[in-house]
Amino acid sequence: MAINKRLDPKNLFRTVKVDGVKETNFLADPPLNYEFETVQSVFMIERKHVGRPDVISNEVYGDTAFDWVIMLANDIDDPFEDIKVGDTIVLPEVTEIFDFLDRFSR
């Protein structure tokens, strides 16, 4: 369960129908080139994190609901291709994440 309903991507991104199936449109709003100003920390990817931004989110923030934030902050399009052992990623401050949500939530 998410810490807060605002973290649910359904409340942030629009949905579209693709081949009759309703899907979240991550390519629309909010801006995909958004840059968080405050970095909580830098995180080193281990084998257990490859392709799993949800696991990173749970370890760092205590909830899997921040996985999309990690992807947005690090320009990750495909977690299976873009998250590799030994890579370092940035983790935005929680307060800045909520500022982002306040700014772009529908």
C-alpha positions as CSV (number, residue, x, y, z in Angstrom):
1,M,0.0,0.0,0.0
2,A,1.3,3.5,-0.9
3,I,2.3,5.9,1.8
4,N,0.0,8.4,0.2
5,K,-2.6,8.2,-2.6
6,R,-0.8,11.1,-4.3
7,L,2.1,8.7,-5.0
8,D,-0.1,6.6,-7.2
9,P,0.9,7.3,-10.8
10,K,-2.8,7.1,-11.7
11,N,-3.3,10.4,-9.9
12,L,-0.4,12.0,-11.8
13,F,-0.4,10.6,-15.3
14,R,-3.3,10.3,-17.7
15,T,-4.7,7.1,-18.9
16,V,-5.2,6.1,-22.5
17,K,-6.7,3.1,-24.3
18,V,-4.3,1.0,-26.3
19,D,-5.9,-1.9,-28.3
20,G,-8.9,-1.6,-26.0
21,V,-6.9,-1.8,-22.8
22,K,-6.6,1.1,-20.4
23,E,-3.0,2.0,-19.7
24,T,-1.1,4.7,-17.8
25,N,0.4,7.2,-20.2
26,F,3.9,7.9,-18.8
27,L,4.9,9.8,-21.9
28,A,2.4,12.7,-21.3
29,D,2.3,15.1,-18.4
30,P,4.2,15.8,-16.1
31,P,7.3,16.8,-17.9
32,L,9.7,13.9,-18.4
33,N,12.7,16.2,-18.3
34,Y,11.9,17.5,-14.8
35,E,15.0,17.8,-12.6
36,F,14.8,17.5,-8.8
37,E,17.0,20.1,-7.2
38,T,17.8,18.4,-3.9
39,V,19.5,14.9,-3.9
40,Q,19.0,12.8,-0.7
41,S,21.8,10.5,-1.6
42,V,23.6,8.7,-4.4
43,F,22.8,5.0,-4.6
44,M,25.0,2.2,-5.9
45,I,23.2,-0.5,-7.9
46,E,23.7,-4.1,-6.7
47,R,22.6,-7.3,-8.5
48,K,19.3,-7.4,-6.5
49,H,18.4,-3.9,-7.9
50,V,18.8,-4.6,-11.6
51,G,15.5,-4.0,-13.3
52,R,13.8,-3.3,-9.9
53,P,13.2,0.4,-9.1
54,D,10.5,-0.9,-6.7
55,V,13.1,-2.7,-4.6
56,I,15.3,0.4,-4.6
57,S,12.3,2.5,-3.6
58,N,11.4,0.2,-0.7
59,E,15.0,0.1,0.6
60,V,15.5,3.9,0.5
61,Y,12.1,5.3,1.1
62,G,10.4,2.4,2.9
63,D,7.7,2.1,0.2
64,T,7.6,0.8,-3.3
65,A,5.4,3.7,-4.4
66,F,8.5,5.9,-5.2
67,D,9.7,3.6,-8.0
68,W,8.5,6.0,-10.8
69,V,10.2,8.9,-9.0
70,I,13.6,7.1,-9.1
71,M,13.0,6.4,-12.8
72,L,12.1,10.0,-13.5
73,A,15.0,11.5,-11.5
74,N,17.5,9.2,-13.3
75,D,16.0,9.3,-16.8
76,I,15.3,5.6,-16.8
77,D,13.1,4.5,-19.6
78,D,13.5,0.7,-19.3
79,P,14.6,-0.5,-15.9
80,F,15.9,-3.8,-17.3
81,E,18.2,-2.0,-19.7
82,D,19.0,1.2,-17.8
83,I,19.7,-0.1,-14.3
84,K,23.0,-2.1,-14.3
85,V,25.2,-3.4,-11.5
86,G,27.7,-0.8,-10.5
87,D,25.7,2.2,-11.8
88,T,25.0,5.0,-9.4
89,I,21.7,6.8,-9.3
90,V,20.4,9.9,-7.5
91,L,17.6,9.8,-5.0
92,P,15.5,12.9,-4.5
93,E,14.6,14.2,-1.1
94,V,11.1,13.1,0.0
95,T,10.0,16.7,0.6
96,E,11.0,17.6,-3.0
97,I,9.0,14.6,-4.3
98,F,5.9,15.9,-2.5
99,D,6.6,19.4,-3.9
100,F,6.6,17.8,-7.4
101,L,3.3,16.1,-6.7
102,D,1.7,19.3,-5.4
103,R,2.8,21.0,-8.6
104,F,1.8,18.4,-11.2
105,S,-1.0,16.3,-9.6
106,R,-4.3,16.4,-11.4
